[in-house]
Amino acid sequence: MAWPPTVDELKLDMAGSSTAGLSPSPDEAARLQQVLDAAVAFVERARPDFRYDTTDPDQINRPDPTADLRLGTLRMAGRWHTRRRSPDGMIAVPEFGGSRVSTFDSDIDRLLRIGRHQKPRVG
């Protein structure tokens, strides 16, 4: 599976949510690309133990990014896309009023093995 994930994969992952349709406007598509690029950069920095660039000789002996890392990157990008509408941590839900949007998601942390789900390092 090629790295990095694509905007089409992000749109597919977000298809069931209220934050993105399958055919976003050009502005929305640009915003999705922006958050995906940021999520990819974050993951590459937080998890340097994978081969993200097949032409980089320093990465040649590392394993390819796993499916859970890819899904975690997509979910993180989707979460950041949603959070842009809630800088104060609240989002309006017409049926229920306001709802709090957490600043982290333990499922994403688990997929990416970051935060409290990070492997212990001796160093």
Backbone bond lengths (Angstrom), bond angles and torsions (degrees), N, CA, C in turn:
res aa  C-N    CA-C-N  psi(-1)  N-CA   C-N-CA  omega(-1)  CA-C   N-CA-C  phi
1 M - - - 1.447 - - 1.533 108.34 -
2 A 1.310 116.65 126.27 1.463 121.26 -176.97 1.531 111.13 -72.84
3 W 1.305 114.18 146.03 1.458 121.66 176.24 1.516 107.08 -108.37
4 P 1.281 121.40 142.80 1.459 130.06 3.25 1.526 111.84 -90.80
5 P 1.339 116.94 170.24 1.464 120.57 174.55 1.534 110.04 -61.43
6 T 1.309 116.16 155.66 1.471 121.16 -177.26 1.525 111.53 -102.01
7 V 1.330 114.99 164.50 1.469 120.78 176.23 1.520 110.18 -62.83
8 D 1.331 117.51 -34.63 1.468 119.49 177.63 1.526 110.92 -62.26
9 E 1.327 117.76 -38.98 1.463 120.83 175.81 1.529 110.84 -65.36
10 L 1.331 116.38 -38.96 1.463 120.29 177.79 1.522 110.50 -64.47
11 K 1.328 117.48 -44.23 1.469 120.49 178.11 1.522 110.79 -61.70
12 L 1.327 116.90 -40.96 1.466 120.44 178.42 1.522 111.01 -64.01
13 D 1.329 117.39 -42.22 1.463 121.24 179.85 1.525 111.24 -66.14
14 M 1.333 117.02 -32.94 1.459 121.40 -178.34 1.526 112.94 -91.01
15 A 1.323 118.44 -0.53 1.461 122.23 -172.17 1.524 113.87 -56.64
16 G 1.305 119.57 -33.45 1.453 121.35 -178.14 1.513 113.58 -83.98
17 S 1.326 117.49 -9.10 1.465 119.89 -176.65 1.516 110.77 -90.38
18 S 1.307 115.09 167.66 1.461 120.14 179.46 1.525 111.56 -85.11
19 T 1.330 118.02 1.70 1.458 120.55 -174.45 1.520 113.71 -93.36
20 A 1.324 118.43 -14.33 1.461 118.95 -178.81 1.518 110.29 -156.05
21 G 1.323 115.13 139.78 1.449 120.60 173.96 1.516 109.38 -95.77
22 L 1.313 116.75 178.01 1.453 119.93 178.53 1.514 112.10 -75.54
23 S 1.332 119.05 -21.19 1.458 122.75 -179.90 1.522 109.85 -126.25
24 P 1.331 117.76 75.20 1.461 119.34 -179.16 1.524 111.16 -70.12
25 S 1.326 115.41 158.78 1.460 120.66 176.02 1.527 108.55 -64.13
26 P 1.349 117.33 164.53 1.474 119.08 177.66 1.526 112.81 -57.28
27 D 1.339 117.34 -37.74 1.466 119.62 177.70 1.519 111.22 -65.42
28 E 1.317 116.71 -42.35 1.463 121.21 179.18 1.529 110.47 -65.53
29 A 1.323 117.03 -40.19 1.465 120.54 177.83 1.526 110.69 -62.97
30 A 1.323 117.45 -38.03 1.470 121.25 177.37 1.528 110.39 -65.95
31 R 1.330 117.32 -39.21 1.474 120.37 177.49 1.525 110.60 -66.12
32 L 1.326 117.19 -40.22 1.462 120.35 177.39 1.526 110.44 -62.33
33 Q 1.330 117.12 -42.21 1.464 120.46 178.41 1.526 110.54 -63.25
34 Q 1.325 116.53 -39.14 1.464 121.32 -179.66 1.536 111.11 -62.67
35 V 1.330 117.06 -47.78 1.468 118.46 -179.31 1.525 111.19 -70.36
36 L 1.328 117.70 -33.45 1.464 119.92 177.66 1.524 110.20 -66.04
37 D 1.330 117.54 -43.20 1.465 120.70 177.70 1.525 110.76 -59.72
38 A 1.336 116.75 -41.94 1.466 120.68 179.31 1.529 110.96 -66.08
39 A 1.326 117.53 -41.42 1.467 121.02 179.41 1.527 110.64 -65.08
40 V 1.328 117.05 -41.31 1.466 120.96 177.96 1.532 109.91 -62.02
41 A 1.330 116.95 -45.95 1.466 120.54 179.12 1.526 110.82 -61.19
42 F 1.333 116.86 -42.19 1.458 120.81 178.69 1.527 111.09 -61.38
43 V 1.320 117.03 -47.72 1.465 121.44 -177.50 1.532 110.57 -64.34
44 E 1.319 116.85 -41.59 1.463 119.26 179.23 1.528 111.11 -63.50
45 R 1.322 116.64 -34.35 1.466 121.06 178.99 1.542 111.12 -76.85
46 A 1.333 116.52 -40.25 1.469 120.88 -176.78 1.531 112.67 -77.64
47 R 1.318 116.91 -27.84 1.474 121.81 -177.58 1.531 110.10 -126.43
48 P 1.328 117.53 70.34 1.468 120.57 -176.14 1.531 114.22 -74.41
49 D 1.318 117.30 3.98 1.456 121.72 -175.29 1.533 114.03 -85.42
50 F 1.336 117.79 9.04 1.463 121.40 179.80 1.529 111.01 -116.40
51 R 1.329 115.67 161.90 1.465 122.34 178.00 1.534 108.07 -92.95
52 Y 1.330 115.29 97.55 1.462 120.83 179.91 1.523 111.35 -89.49
53 D 1.330 116.41 -27.96 1.463 122.05 -177.89 1.520 107.99 -121.67
54 T 1.321 116.82 109.59 1.468 120.62 -175.80 1.523 112.54 -71.25
55 T 1.332 118.05 -12.31 1.468 120.63 179.14 1.521 112.50 -95.25
56 D 1.326 118.32 -5.72 1.464 122.30 -179.06 1.529 109.36 -85.49
57 P 1.343 117.58 115.53 1.468 119.01 -177.91 1.532 113.41 -64.43
58 D 1.329 118.12 -23.54 1.461 120.53 178.08 1.528 112.22 -71.37
59 Q 1.333 117.27 -20.19 1.461 121.29 -177.44 1.532 112.73 -102.11
60 I 1.303 117.87 0.42 1.464 121.72 -170.31 1.529 113.85 -59.24
61 N 1.322 119.03 -33.42 1.467 121.34 -177.36 1.522 113.48 -93.06
62 R 1.303 117.51 3.30 1.470 120.76 179.20 1.532 109.57 -86.54
63 P 1.335 116.71 154.36 1.469 119.38 177.40 1.528 111.24 -74.32
64 D 1.325 115.84 156.71 1.467 120.68 175.09 1.524 109.63 -67.69
65 P 1.334 117.60 153.81 1.471 120.06 175.93 1.527 110.38 -57.00
66 T 1.311 116.09 139.46 1.459 122.11 -177.67 1.527 111.07 -85.17
67 A 1.315 115.81 167.16 1.464 121.03 179.66 1.527 111.36 -62.78
68 D 1.339 117.82 -37.20 1.463 119.09 179.60 1.527 111.68 -70.19
69 L 1.328 117.65 -33.00 1.459 120.66 175.73 1.530 110.45 -66.15
70 R 1.311 115.80 -40.56 1.470 121.17 179.03 1.530 110.26 -64.57
71 L 1.336 117.34 -47.39 1.463 121.11 179.52 1.527 110.60 -64.14
72 G 1.327 117.12 -41.61 1.460 120.49 177.45 1.526 112.00 -60.27
73 T 1.327 117.10 -38.84 1.464 121.43 177.82 1.521 110.49 -64.72
74 L 1.321 116.89 -43.69 1.469 120.97 178.33 1.526 110.78 -63.90
75 R 1.327 116.87 -43.90 1.463 120.32 -179.06 1.525 110.97 -66.70
76 M 1.324 116.87 -37.40 1.464 119.82 177.53 1.531 110.24 -63.95
77 A 1.324 116.74 -43.50 1.466 120.36 178.19 1.534 110.21 -61.90
78 G 1.322 117.21 -43.13 1.466 120.56 178.37 1.519 111.85 -62.47
79 R 1.317 115.84 -39.69 1.468 120.53 179.29 1.521 110.72 -65.77
80 W 1.339 116.41 -44.27 1.465 119.90 178.42 1.521 111.16 -63.61
81 H 1.330 116.21 -35.88 1.465 120.25 177.75 1.535 110.04 -63.23
82 T 1.310 116.94 -42.17 1.463 121.45 178.52 1.524 111.19 -68.54
83 R 1.317 117.30 -40.99 1.472 121.07 -177.34 1.519 113.07 -66.95
84 R 1.309 118.93 -20.68 1.467 119.61 179.97 1.529 110.95 -62.13
85 R 1.319 116.33 -24.61 1.468 120.93 178.66 1.518 112.17 -87.79
86 S 1.330 116.66 -0.58 1.462 119.30 -177.54 1.531 111.41 -138.28
87 P 1.324 117.32 64.36 1.467 118.92 -178.41 1.527 113.28 -62.25
88 D 1.326 116.45 -24.49 1.468 119.69 178.83 1.523 112.43 -91.86
89 G 1.329 117.11 5.01 1.458 120.90 178.10 1.517 114.39 85.51
90 M 1.324 117.92 7.94 1.469 121.70 179.49 1.520 109.18 -120.53
91 I 1.319 116.42 145.75 1.454 121.99 176.53 1.530 108.25 -134.14
92 A 1.313 116.79 141.05 1.463 121.25 -179.40 1.525 110.04 -82.82
93 V 1.321 115.69 128.76 1.460 122.43 175.79 1.519 105.66 -120.13
94 P 1.349 117.92 110.24 1.463 120.44 -172.71 1.526 115.07 -51.38
95 E 1.327 118.13 -40.14 1.459 120.91 -176.61 1.529 112.67 -74.60
96 F 1.345 116.92 -26.92 1.459 119.85 -171.81 1.523 114.34 -122.25
97 G 1.315 118.81 -3.43 1.459 121.26 -175.52 1.508 110.33 89.27
98 G 1.318 117.23 -141.68 1.456 121.39 -178.81 1.514 112.24 -85.20
99 S 1.308 115.46 152.33 1.453 121.12 178.80 1.525 108.42 -141.81
100 R 1.313 116.05 143.23 1.460 120.47 179.85 1.517 110.06 -82.38
101 V 1.339 115.82 137.36 1.458 121.87 175.75 1.521 107.38 -108.15
102 S 1.290 116.47 115.44 1.460 121.67 -178.41 1.526 111.02 -63.26
103 T 1.322 116.46 150.79 1.460 120.25 179.05 1.526 112.19 -81.81
104 F 1.321 117.68 -9.50 1.457 120.41 177.33 1.517 109.20 -141.93
105 D 1.307 115.19 164.62 1.452 121.61 179.21 1.524 106.79 -135.56
106 S 1.308 116.70 116.56 1.468 119.73 -176.00 1.529 111.82 -64.12
107 D 1.331 118.33 -28.55 1.468 119.70 177.00 1.522 111.06 -66.28
108 I 1.325 116.72 -41.85 1.465 120.71 177.77 1.526 109.29 -65.93
109 D 1.332 116.97 -45.01 1.465 120.47 177.83 1.530 110.64 -57.93
110 R 1.316 116.65 -39.19 1.469 121.45 179.72 1.535 110.43 -68.11
111 L 1.333 117.37 -44.10 1.467 120.57 178.73 1.524 111.60 -61.30
112 L 1.333 116.18 -40.80 1.459 120.85 -177.08 1.528 113.07 -88.95
113 R 1.337 116.56 -9.51 1.468 122.68 -175.81 1.523 110.48 55.26
114 I 1.335 114.93 53.01 1.459 121.68 176.28 1.523 108.37 -122.01
115 G 1.324 116.88 174.86 1.458 120.52 179.81 1.514 110.56 62.00
116 R 1.306 116.66 -137.37 1.476 119.72 -177.64 1.526 112.57 -71.93
117 H 1.337 117.72 -9.41 1.457 121.50 179.00 1.527 112.29 -95.86
118 Q 1.314 116.58 6.16 1.453 122.01 179.59 1.528 109.66 -70.98
119 K 1.318 116.35 143.08 1.462 120.45 176.05 1.519 108.54 -66.07
120 P 1.328 117.02 139.51 1.466 119.25 176.90 1.528 111.12 -62.26
121 R 1.304 115.30 141.29 1.480 120.02 178.49 1.519 109.41 -120.13
122 V 1.293 114.48 137.88 1.455 120.85 176.02 1.518 106.74 -103.78
123 G 1.301 115.50 125.30 1.425 110.99 -174.18 1.409 121.05 -153.03
